[in-house]
Amino acid sequence: MTETIFIGANNGGLEIYKGVGNLIAGNIQTAKTFKYVMDTHGIDPDVDTIYTTSSMDFADEEGFDHYDDARILMEEGFKLMEMTKAY
């Protein structure tokens, strides 16, 4: 079953929601933690629909040093997931 996933920036970390308003993890600071949460909750970027919230575009207003840092962290997490995927 496909899920709708929302990823946002808050207080210098990432938040992941499964559906609207259903927070499954917050304050994600590393790509390794991002991967762990995604794997633990069975979220597959190749199958599930993933959206980013507007907070990702303004991450510098959400505790990140640069406006693009939250998106970079998320992309590093996705890359780590791809690198460790079993085919």
N, C-alpha and C positions, 0 to 999 in steps of 0.2 A: 504494500500500500504506500502510495506516495504521500509525503508530508509537505506542508508549507512551513518553511523555516525563515525566521527573521533574525538578522544579526545587526546589532547596534553597538555604539560606543557609549561608555558611561564611566566617569570617574577614573580615567586612565586605563580602562580595560574593556574587553569585549563582553557583550551579553548575547546569549543565544536563546531564542524563543521557539517553541514548537507550537505553531499556531499563534493566533492573536492573543497577547497578554499572558501566555503560559511560559514564564521564565523557567528554563531548565538549568542555566548556569550563568553566573555573573563574575565580574572581576577577573576575566581571563587575561593573563599577562604574557603568556608565551605560546608559540606555535605548538609546542608539545602538549600543553594543557588543552588548547583548542582541538587538536587531533583526538586526545583522550575523550573529551566530552562528545565530540561528533561520533566516535566509534562506540562509546558506551551507550549512547541513545539510538544507535543504528541509523544515523543520518548519512545518506550517501549522496554526494554532490552530483553524481551521474544520474540519479533517479529522482531525488526530491527537488522541489522547487525552492530555491533560496533567493531571498530578497535582502537588501541592506536598507536600514532606516536612514533617514536624513542625518542623523547624528554621525554617521560614518563620513559624510561630506564635510562636517564641521568638527572633526575630532579634536582640533586645537581648543575648541570651546568645551570639550568634554574631558579635559585632563591630559590629553596627549600633547607632545611638544610641537608637532606639525600637523596640519590638517589632513595629511595623507597617511599618517602613521597607523591609524586603526585599520585602514584598508590593506596596508603592507603586512601587518600582523595577520590578518585574515588570510591573505594570499599565501603567506609563508606556511600557515596551517594547512591550507589546501595542498600545497606542494608536498609537505611532509606526508599527508594522507596518500597522495599519488605515489610517492617514492616507496611507501611501505605496503602498498596494495598487493595482495596475493592474486595472481592470475591463474 
